[in-house]
Amino acid sequence: MRDIPAIKQALRKNILSVRERLLADVRSACDAAITERLLQLPEYKQATTVLGYMNFGSEYACELWVAQALIEGKRLVLPKVNRHTNHLDLYRVDDLENQLESGLWGIREPIVERCEQLNDINEVEFALLPGVAFCREGARLGYGGGFYDKLLANVSPRTARVAAAYTLQLVAQLPQEATDVKVGWIVTEEETINCLTSRNS
């Protein structure tokens, strides 16, 4: 029997190493292209409440999309790690300067006292998700904490699950476990992939 966690960890290490070597000007151009593609998605345009995240390290610069979502009047929700439950709690944010602070791993997170908590994730119509690697059928490899898999375990099928990633993060296949949650779309600097179509083809 294959050791799926070990395979995942090796793949994670490899992809992150390649991603971190992206030149700054190339990364910037990719970030801009991905942001524009995200903003043009019909699922995003139709959504009132959207879930985003604040990027760290060599991730796609999601802060670009987050800022534009606020400009466009979306109801923006951001995650915060609850260290007692080891889950992600969601909070509505409309002021990035005054409602965020550096949290776990240095990622900017909502300040609980300054934000309204969202208790029903099914209010989210469009969820933008981070990750390390993806395949065209929607399999997602995260950072190993399982936070987003737990968050999305009971989400309505009506919620659009979208990943933003560089093309270099696409792989032919990913080992999957029962708790892994797939995404419906992957947006890269080069293309928008409908994983639902890929899974059914």
Secondary structure by P-SEA (a helix, b strand, c coil): ccaaaaaaaaaaaaaaaaaaaccaaaaaaaaaaaaaaaaaccccccccbbbbbbbccccccaaaaaaaaaaaccbbbbbbbcccccbbbbbbbccccccccccccccccccccccccccccccccbbbbbbccccccccccccccaaaaaaaccccccbbbbbbbcccccccbbbbcccbbbbcbbbccccccaaaaaaac
